[in-house]
């Protein structure tokens, strides 16, 4: 597991995200940004940091699952190269869920 924190100029935490890597697969978990920190590219920076760490850990595919309450995040995730896919792992195919994947270069 890797955890990344975004900080403002005063070194206060304004966002965080984590990735869990299990062999060649990894899953992004719980990305969150304070409302005042949104729209500044911090989510993309957090994703890039976690992708780099996951790649170094041997990950070749990153997965994420999100739902209807994070719809505003989907365009940014898609801009980072994630594409929609079916459910993964033990997650059920729940209609409001959106499952995404990004293949990482070795």
Secondary structure as GFF3:
##gff-version 3
##sequence-region A 1 106
A	DSSP	beta_strand	2	7	.	.	.	ID=ss1
A	DSSP	beta_strand	13	22	.	.	.	ID=ss2
A	DSSP	beta_strand	25	33	.	.	.	ID=ss3
A	DSSP	three_ten_helix	35	37	.	.	.	ID=ss4
A	DSSP	alpha_helix	42	56	.	.	.	ID=ss5
A	DSSP	beta_strand	61	66	.	.	.	ID=ss6
A	DSSP	three_ten_helix	68	73	.	.	.	ID=ss7
A	DSSP	alpha_helix	74	79	.	.	.	ID=ss8
A	DSSP	beta_strand	83	85	.	.	.	ID=ss9
A	DSSP	beta_strand	98	103	.	.	.	ID=ss10
###
